[in-house]
Amino acid sequence: MSKLSIIICSYNRANYIGAALDALYQQSSGLDCFEAIVVDNNSTDGTPEVFTRWKAQHPNGNFYYTTETKQGASFARNTGAEIAQFDWLCFIDDDAIAHKDFVQNIIKHINDQPFVHGFGGRIIPRYIPAEPKWMSYYVSSMVGNFDYSPIACAFKNGKYPLESNMIVSKKIFEQIGGFNTQLPGVVGTVRIGGEGKDLFYKIMDLGHTIYYDPNIIVEHVVETKKLTKEYMYRVASGMGRGERARTKAISQKAFIYKIVEYFFKLGAAIVLGIKYTLEGNPSKTWPVIQFRIDTLKGLLGH
């Protein structure tokens, strides 16, 4: 039977890492089907102590803690993958709450698709205390909202799983060299994202199909008080910076194409914003436009 190594990159989420671990501890699959590895990426909020207390209260199962001092999610995830014992790697966030059948449905997907090398599932934002009025479907992707299809299927048109709910075979992960550390995620106050996209595009380039399964579900905690203009800019511009690094590594032509694409998306966002206003939802207008402006700024190196 296939077994799973669940890798949780953690940075200053002491208030939530316990709930993430609780959800895994309570999986319907039982504890023998997986291991969970928390990789602490320089937390300063007492995360080690939280894990130590949690582990003492939950002695069963295979739950481990390690550290990675090079800042960035790509470094931390690669460290977790290096010590993973099983043939399948699952990456979730430290504030992601896995549904009860999460592990069971991952193993089912692996068994149903014997030639699969990578897939992902649904991510549902858990807004605390409530979803902001200005939040729209398009902007919500910045906080992890992801629901590609109501049925299990292959990703098409360049789509791919998001980082907080993705699964790859360890064999293929090692073959492509893991996550690209030139796309590290958050380092200090700067974000250079797109590490998941880069990973799955490399797998696709080898001729493999990437799948989506809506039954593999995590809920992603979103504290609405943290959704400041500065935070939203960091996330959106980080997407652009990641695409800048990824496409420039391919060719200057690929980078130019990406600039054209982003200007097109900005135009589409303006049209969408006007639509929101005409529909009586003016609070959603500017955020969707600002999102595209900020991603373009990141792409252009600002």
N, C-alpha and C positions, 0 to 999 in steps of 0.2 A: 504493500500500500504506500502511496506517495505521502511524504511528510513535508512539513512546511517550517521554514525559518522566518519568523516575523521580526523585522528590524524596525525599531522605533528611534529615529533621530530626535534627540531632545535638547532644547535650549530654553531654559528659564520658564518651564511649564510645571513647576512644583505643585501648583494648585490643580492641575488637570491630569498629570501622569498617572496618579492613583486610579482615577476613573477609567482611563484607557486600559490599564492592567487588569482592573476588575472585570471589564467586559471580555477580555481574553480568558481570564480565569473561569468564567462562567459559560464558556462555549459549549454548545450541544454536542460537539464532536468528542468531548473529553480532552484531557490534558496530554494524552500520549501521542496525539497527531501532530504536535507542533512544539517548537521552542520559541521564546520571545527574548530578543536581545535589545536592551535599552543602551543606546550609544549617547553618552552625555557629551555635548559639544561646547564645553566651557561654561556651563550654567553657574550662576552666582546666587541662586535663590534657595539653596538647600535641597536641590533635586537628589543628590546622593543619599541624604538622610531620609528623604521621603521613600526612596526605593528600599533602603535597608529596613525601615519599619514595615513597609508593605510586605516584603519578602518574609520577614519573621512571622507575620500574621497569615501568610499563605505559603506554607512549606512544600506543598505538592507542586508537581509540574516542573518544567524546565524554563525558568526565568533567570536571565543573566543581566549583568550590568558591566559596561566597560566605558572607556573614555576615548575621545579623539580631540587633540588640542589644536589641530589645524581647523580654523574656523570655516564653516560652510557645510550645508547639508550633504553635498556630494562627497566630501571627505568622510563625514560621519557614516553615511550609508555604505561607502566602500569598505570602511573598517568593519562594520557589522557583517557585511557579506564575506569578508575574509575569514571570520571565525565561525560562520554559520556551518552547522553540521549536516544539513539536509539538502536535497537536490532542488528544492524550490525556494525562491526568495520572495517574500512579501514585504512591501514597504508601506508603512502607514505613519501618520503624524502623531506627535505626543499629546495632541488634544483631539484625537479621533476615537470615537466610541464605536467599536465593531458591533454589529447586530449579532444576535445569539447564534445564528447559523452561518456566520461569516466563514469560519474555517471549513466547516462541513461543505459549504457550497463551492469553495475554492477547490477542494479535493475532488468533488463531483465534476467540476469543470475540467480538471486535469484528466480524470478518467474518461470523460465523454469525448475529449479532444486529444487523443493520444499523440498527435504530432504538433501540439501547440507549444510555443516557446515563450509567449508573452500575452498577457491579458490584463484587464482591469475591470473595476466595478463602479457602482453608483456612490456618489458622495452627496449627502444631504446636509445643508447648513443647519446648525442648532444655534439660532440667534439668542443671545442673552442680553437683555431680557426679552426683546422682540425684534422682528425684522424692521429696519428703518423704512419710513414711507418713501424715501427717495431711491430705495433699492429696486433695480429692475433685473430681469432675467440675464441680460447681457453683462451688466456690471457684477452680478452675483458670481460670475465665474472667477472673479478676483478673490473671493473668499471661499472658493472650493466647490461651489455648486456644480454638479456634473451628473447629467442624466442623458446619456447618448441615445438610448433606444429602449422601448418597453419590452423588447425581447432580446435574447442572446443572439449576437451576430458578429460579423467581422467589421472592424473599423474601415471606413472608406474615405476617399478624398483627403488624405493626409491627416486624418483625426487620430487620436491616440489617448491612452489613459492618463489621468492626472496623478501627480506624485503621491498624494496621500491615500491612494488605493490602487496599487499596481503590483503585478506578480510576474516574475520572469524565472526561467530555469537558470539554475546556477551555472550550468554548462555554457549557455549562450551569453550569460552575463560576463563570465570570465573571458570568453572568446572575443568580445568586443572591448574588453578592458574596463568594464564597469562604468560608473558615471564620469563624465567629462569634468575634471576639476577646474577647467577654464570657465565652467558655468557652475560656480560653487553654491549659489543661493545667496543668503544674507551674510554679508561680512561687514560688521560694524553698522553703519547707517546706509550702506549701499547694497542693492540687490542686483545680482546678475543671474537671472532665472533661465528656464528652458531646459534644465538638465534631464527631465523626463522625456521631453520631446526628442532631444538629441539621442537618448538611449534607444527609444523605440524606432526612430528613423534608421538607426544603424542596424537594428534587427530586421526591419523591413528591407533594407538594402541587401541583406543576405538572402532575400527571397521568402522570408517567413511572413505569415499573416498574423496580425494582432487582433485579439478578440475582446468583445465587451459582454459582460454578464450582469444584468440589472439585479440579480439576486445576491450578488456579493456587495454588501452595503456597509458603509461606515457613516456615522454622523460627525460632522466637523464643527467643533465649538467655535462660535464667532461672538466675541464680546463687542457689542455695538459701540461702547464708549471708546474703543480703540480705533474705530473706523474714521480717523481724522483725515483732513486733506493731506497731511504729511505722510500718513500711512498709505493711503490710496495711491499717492504719487509714487512712493517707493515700490509698491507692488507693480503698478502699471509700467513705470519706467524700467523696472527690472526685467519685465517681459521683453521690452524693446532692446535693452542692453544684451540680453541673452540672444535674441535674434541677430543683433549686430555681430556678436562674436561668432555665432554658429554659421551665418551665411558668408561672412568674410573669410572664414576658414575653408569654405567651399570654393568661392571665386568672387571677384568684384562684380561680375555679372549677376550672380545670385543675390548679392547685397543690393544692387540697383533694383532688381525685380521686387525685393522685399520693400524697398522704399515706395515704389509705385503701389504695391498692394496696401501698404499702410495708409497712403493718401486716399486710396479708394475707400478703405474702411472708415476713414474720418468723414468722408462725404456721406457714406451710408449712415453713420452715427448722427450727423446733422439732420438728415431726413427723418430718422427714427425719433430724434428729439422733438422735431416739429410735430410728428404724429402723436407723441405723448402729450404735448401741450393741447392739441386739438381735441384729444380724448378726455381732457380734464385732469391730467396727471402731470402738471408742470414741474413738480418737485423731482421727477425722474428725468427731465430734459437735460439739464446741464451735466449731471454725473456721467451719463453715457457718452456725451461729447468730450468731457474732460478726460475720460478713460482713454479715448483714442488719441487725444492730444498728447497725453503723458507717455503712451507707448511709442508714439512717433518721436518724442523728445529723446527717449532712451535709445531708440534705434539710430538717431542721428548723433548720439554721443554727448547729449546735454545732461 
